[in-house]
Amino acid sequence: MIRDGKPGRSFARGEAGYERALFGTSFNGRDPGRRPERIVQANTAADVIAAVKAAQAQGLKITVCSGGHNWAQNHIRDGVLMLDLSRLNTIQIDRAAMTARIGPGCEGAELNRRLARRGLFFPTPHAPDVGMGGFLLQGGFGWGSRAFGMACENVLGVDVVLADGSLVQADAQTHPDLYWAARGSGLGFFGVVVAFHLKLHKRPRAIGIASQVFGLEHLDEVYRWLDAIGPSVSRQVELQMLMTPRPMFLNRPGLEVIAPVLADSWRAAREAVAFLKTSPLRSKAVVTTPLLPLSLDVMQKGAARTHFPDGMRWCVDNMWTDAPIDDLLPGLRAIAADMPPEPSHVLWLDWRAAGERPDMAFSMEAQRYLALYGEWRNPADDGRYLDWATRHMRAMAPLGVGSQLADENLARRPAKVLADANLKRLEALRERYDPQGLIGGWPGGEA
């Protein structure tokens, strides 16, 4: 997302500055070939209201972009009015009430830094430049979400512009149906959120990371080990593994077992990651690092530098799965065999969803999460890599229960992203609030 500090304006298709405004909203370096009829860079909620009314008068559908980190570029569609909300990026923190009011264009890293200075915490995105609007609407798997819950669970209310141009506030008491839909419906939401009201937490005192690196020849036993210990790992730890063409400390394909931890004391943090030291596979590891104190800001910047650099072309897909690990291993081996070059990577997250979620649109998760991130720079390699993630997730789909909206690939591989009852309820609400289908909606056609 281009954030040049200049006031936003409106661009008609073909007008000078249109192409720069369009691709300034896309983290993916690919040109999807689609073109909105008009781009509106909103400066205020009043601009959003005016744009919605104009789209309605002109018979244009509306897509919305807050940070541009959507790999599939679903906000870029033919013949629509595209709303760029990146300038709605204010942050207001109430330390006494432990709440914040933020604009959808606020970036996760900036919110994290502002909260850290006040000893406060919110489960912000892993990559620093993710816009909070899309992140919160889709559910929001963030730092500490295994302990603090999905980010959308920590949304207390939203200010939303509806398809008729009205601005309403929605929370558990006022417009509870809109509040329900705004927490986890992502692309399916039928309004434009111009502000989120967040519940904040006391910041964990001990934040750091421990890791263990293996060569790819140990793939089967490392996956089996992680799957076996997953239920016993503290929820203060985000137990994950990255399969990459070049992991840390190793100049060949391998596996990085990564254990970020957010705890109330360093003693608790060390105990939470002790499983790395006592692992029966430790002798096979290239390296086992100690628990290193690192701020979330540093971890976010590190993730951006090593895994999410600018200017890449992307293919991304994912699945939630409860399948036995031995059923998953053939697919994991196949993925490892033809990964695109670094910084492409495969995320295995031992999620272990805890208890009952509140009643909200978000409703798709399982015990483990598998996501494929293919990235390359040369347009000539599109034919070689573009279908990599889609092809492997399509092959493994019978072992999954659905897909996460954060890494969706719905235009190329439709998948279940909400529970059936939740999807039915969401579509009924859309029919009530946006019967003409003016705002948002699921993608269609090949991306």
N, C-alpha and C positions, 0 to 999 in steps of 0.2 A: 504494500500500500504506500503510495506517495503521500507523504505528510510534509508539505512545503510551507505550512503556516499561512498560506494565502486564503482569503475568504472564498467560499465555494460559489460556484455559478452553475448555470445550466448550459448544456451543449446539445444541439441538434445533430443528428447523424450527418457526417460529411463536413461539419463545421470545423474551422481551424481550432486545434486543441482537443478535439473529440477523441482521437486515438490515444493521446497521452492520458487523458482522463479515464478512458476505458481500461487501458492496461495498467494504469496506476492503481487499480483496484484488485489486481490479480497477483497472487503469490506464485502461481504457476506460470512459467515462461512460455507455455504453448499458446498459440492463437487457436481458440476453439472454432473460429470461423463464423461465429454468431455475432450479431450487432444489435444492440438496443436502438430504438427509435430516438430516444432522448436520455441523457444522463443529467440528473439533478444532484448537485453537491449541496446538501442541506447544511445551513449554519445554525438553525434553530428549530424548535418544534413547530413553530409557525410555518417555516419553509416546508416541513414534511406535510403539514395539513394542506397547504396550498398545492403541493405536488400531487397528493392523493386526489384532491378535487379536480385538478387539471387532467389527470389520467382518466378519471371517471368521465369527464366531459368529452375527452378525445377518444374514448373507447380503447385505451391502452391498459394492458395488465402491468403490474408492478412487481419488480424484484428488488431485493434489499441486500446491501452489503455494508458491513460495519468495519471489518478488518482485512478482508480479501484473502483470508487463509484457507478458503474452500478449495481443496485440491481439484475438484471436478469443475470449478468455475460455474456453478449453477446459477449464480446471479447474472451471468452474461447470457442472455437469451435474445432471440430475434424478435424485433418489433415491440419491445416493451419499454416502459419508463423505468430506468434503473436508478434507485435511490442510493446514493453514497452517504452514509451516516458517519464517516470517519471524523468529521469536525464536531460531532456531538460527543465530546470526550471529557467533560467536566467530572471531577471527583470531589464529593463533599463528605467529610467524615465526622460523625458525631461520636466522640470517644466515650462520653458518659452513657449514651444509649447503646453503644456497641453496634452501631449501624452505619451504613454508607449509602449515598445516592450517587450513582454513576451514569454517564451517558454510554450508549452502545458502542461508540467509537473509541472509548477508553481502552488502552492496551493493557494486557495482563501484567507485564513487567512494571509499568508505571504504577498501577494499583498496588502491586506487591511492595514496591519501594516506599510508597506513601504510607502504607500500613505498617511496614517494618519500623519506620521512624517513630511510630506511636505505640510500638509493642503489640500490634494487632495482626490478625491473620485472616485470610480468606483463601479457599482452594483455587488459586489462579492457574491458568494454562501452563503447560510445560515449556512451550516455545514463547519467547518474550513478546513477539509482535502480533500475537493473536488478539483480535478485537473481542471485547467481552460480550458484545451483542449476540453474535452467532454462537459463541462458546456457551453462554448461559441458556439460550433457547434450545440448543440441541441436547442439553443435559449437563455437560461440563465435567468431564473427568479431569481433575487437576491435582496439583501437589497436595498430598494429605487426604485425598478423597476416601481412602480406605478407612480412615479414622473420623473425618469430619463430614463425610457424606458427599454425594455429587454436588457440584456447585449450585445446580438448580434447586436442590433441597434447602439451600441457604438463601434463596430469593424470597424476600418478605412481601414484595409487591412490584408491580410494573405500571408505568405510565404508557399508554398505548393509543395510537391513532388508528381508528377503525376505518373500514372501507367507505363509510359515509362521510369521512372527514372529521368526525367527532373525536375529541381527546378525553379519555377516561382513565381513572385510576382503578386498578384491580388488585385485590388481595384476598385473603381468606374470608373476609366478611363482605366486601363490596365487589360485585362482579366476580364471584368465586369461580365461575366457569371459564372466564378469560384467564384468571390466575392459574387454574388447572392446566389449560392448554399451553400457556407460555412456559411452563416448566417441563420441557422435554420434547416438544413437537417439532422443533427445528424448522426445516423447509416447509412443513405442513402448517405453520402458524399463519393466521389470516389477519394479522394486524401488523403495524409498524411500532415496535417498542422504542420510545425516545428516552426512557430512563428506567433503571433497575434500582430497587431498594434492597440492600443486602444485610444479612445478619453476619456480624463479625465475631471473631473468637480471640481469646488471649493467644499471643504468639508462642509457639513452643520454644523452650529455652535452648534445646540442643538440636541443631539441624546439621546434618552431614551425610556422607555417603561412603559406603564400603563396596568393594567389587572383587570379582574373581574372573580370570580370563582363561579360556580353554581353546585348544585347536579344534577344528571342525571334525577331526577324527573321533572326538568324544561326544558327538551330537546325541546319539541315542541315550547314553548313560546320564548325560547332564540333564536332558529333558525329563527323563524318568526320575532323577533325584529331585529336581525342582517340583515336579508334580507330587512327589511323595511328601515332601516337607511343607508344602504350601499351607495345609490346614493348621499347622502349628506355629507359623511365623506371625509375629506380632502385627497387629493392624497399624502400628506406628511405622511399619516398613512398607515400602512400595516394591514388592518383590517382582523383578522383571528380568528378562534376558533379551539382549540384542544379538542377532545373528548378522554379521557384517562381512564384507569382503576384506576389511582390514581393521580388526579390533585394536584396542589399546595394547601396547607392548608386544604386538605380534604383526609381522609383515606378511601375513597370509590369511585366508578366510578363517574365521573363528567365532567364538561365542563369548559375550560379555555378560556375566551375571552381575546385576547392579542392584544395590540395596540402599536407596535413599531412605533416611530415617528422620522423623520429626518427633521428638520426645520432650518430656518435661525436665529431664536431667541427663547429664552425660553418662551417668551410670546406667540409667534405663536404656539409653541409646546403644551403649556397648553390649548390653545383654540382648537387645533386640536383634543385633546383627552377628551374634556369636556363632550362629549356625554356619557361617562361612569358614570360621576357624576349625570347627569340629566336623566339617564335611568329610565323608569317606572318600570324596574325590579330590581332596585338596592336594594330594601328592601329584595328581595329574594336571593340575593347573599351571599355566605359565607364570602367573603371579596372583597373589592374594594381597590386596591392599589393606592397611589398617583403616579404621573409621577416621575419615578426614573431615574436620569441621569445614563446611562450605555454606555460604549463604545461598538462599534460593535465587538471588539475583545472579550470582556467579554460575550456578547450575543452569539457569535459563540461558545465559549467554553462551555457555559451553555447548548446550544442546543445539542452539542456533548455528554455532560455528561448525560443529562437526556433523550434524545430521540434517539441518534445515537451512543451508546457505541460500542466498538470493540467486535468482537467475536460472534456477533449475527447471527442467521439464519433468512432470510428475505422472506416475500411474500409481494409484493407491486403492487398496481394498482391504476388507477386514471381515472377521466373524467372531461371534461369541460361541463358545462350545463347552459342553459338558461331556464330550465323548471320552472314552478311555484313552490314555496316553498311547498305548500300543496301536490303537486304531489311527491315531493322528500321525505317528512317526513316518509312515511312507510318504505322506503329503509333505511333511517338513523336510524330508530328505530331498524330494523333488524340487522344492523351493530353493534349497541350498545349492542345488546342482547348477542352476542357471540364473543366479542373481545378477542384476545389472551391476555395473561398477560402483565403487564407493562414490558418494556417501549413501547409496542405497542400503536399506537395512530391513530387518524383520523384527517386530516387537512381539514378545511373548509376555503377557502380564498375568500373573497369578492373582486374580481379582478377589475371589471368594466373597461374593456379595453377602453383606451382613444383614440378617433380619428382614423385617418388612419396611418397604419404602413408604413414604406418605402418598396419599392419593394425588397423583399428578400424571401428566401425559407420558413422561419417561417411564418405560416399562420393559425395556429389552436389555438383559444382561445375563451372564452365566458365570460359571466358576473360573473360566480362563478366557483371555482375549488374545486374538492373533491378528496382527495387522502387518501388511506388506507395503513398503514405501520404496517404489522404484524411482530413481532420479538420474537424469543425464542432461548434458548441456547442448549437444550437437543435434540440430533438427534432423540431420540425416539418419540419426539413430532411432527416430520415432517408430519406424516399421519394425525395428528389432526389439524394442523394449515396451512399447505402449500397451501391449496386451499381457504383459508378464503377470501383474497382480491379478487382473481379471481372470486370466486362464487358470491360475492356481486356486483361487478362491472358488471358482465355479466347480473345479474338480473336487474340492473338499467340502462343498456346500452341504452334502447329505450328513456331514458330521457336525454341522453348526445348528444353532437355534435362531440365528438372526444376525443383524449387522448394527454397528454403532454409527450414529449420524455424524460423529466427528470425522470419521474417515470414510464417509459413504462413497459409493461408486454406483449409485442407483440408475443413472442413465445407461450405463454399459452392462450392469448386472443387477436387475431388480432383486431386492431382498427384503425380508421382514425387519422393520425397524421399531415397531410398536406392537404390543400385545393386541390381539384381535379386538377385544372389547374396547381398548383405548383408541384404536384407529376408528372404530365405528362411532365412538362418542365424539372424536375430533371432527370427523366428517359431518356429523349432525350439527356441531357448533359452527363449522364453516358455512353450512347451508343457512344457518340462522343469521350469522353476522356478516357474511360475505357471499350472498347467493349467486352473484355474478362471477365469482372466482377472480376478483380483482387483484388480490395480494398473495404473493408467494405461490405455494403449491409444489407438488412433487415434480421432478424433472421427467421429461418424456423424450424419446428418440435417442439416437446414438450420440454420445459426446465426442 
